[in-house]
């Protein structure tokens, strides 16, 4: 069941297969909406949060198979989100979607448990979908 709607949370259901729930944590609303539409069209159930603090609460209360996570967001950055949620213990797969392309950011994300890292400006949504499908 998708997360309860909060003021800046949005849930959408597509023709989801059992267990394909994705939490999209992205403060750029046009990109968040595009991801939501594309993943919904592919049959995933998506929940979207626009800041890290809200996403942390939603992730703690719901089960997700994948989290698409921005790093630079209001209220809580993606690194802090991963530390607070402790994605390694929760065994939730996280793919980073960020405009930070430095190697130290990639390494830190990987050390915190990220299974993928994309620079948003260089990555088409179709590639993100293929990567998510392969990881699940």
HUWO-V786676 format. One line per field, one symbol per residue. burial: + if it has 24 or more other C-alpha atoms within 12 Angstrom, else -. A space follows every 50 residues. Layout:
burial = ???
This chain:
burial = -++-----+++++------+++++++++--+++-++++++-+-+++++++ +++++++++--++++++++++++--+++++++--+++----+++++++-+ ----++-+++-+++++++++----+--++-++----
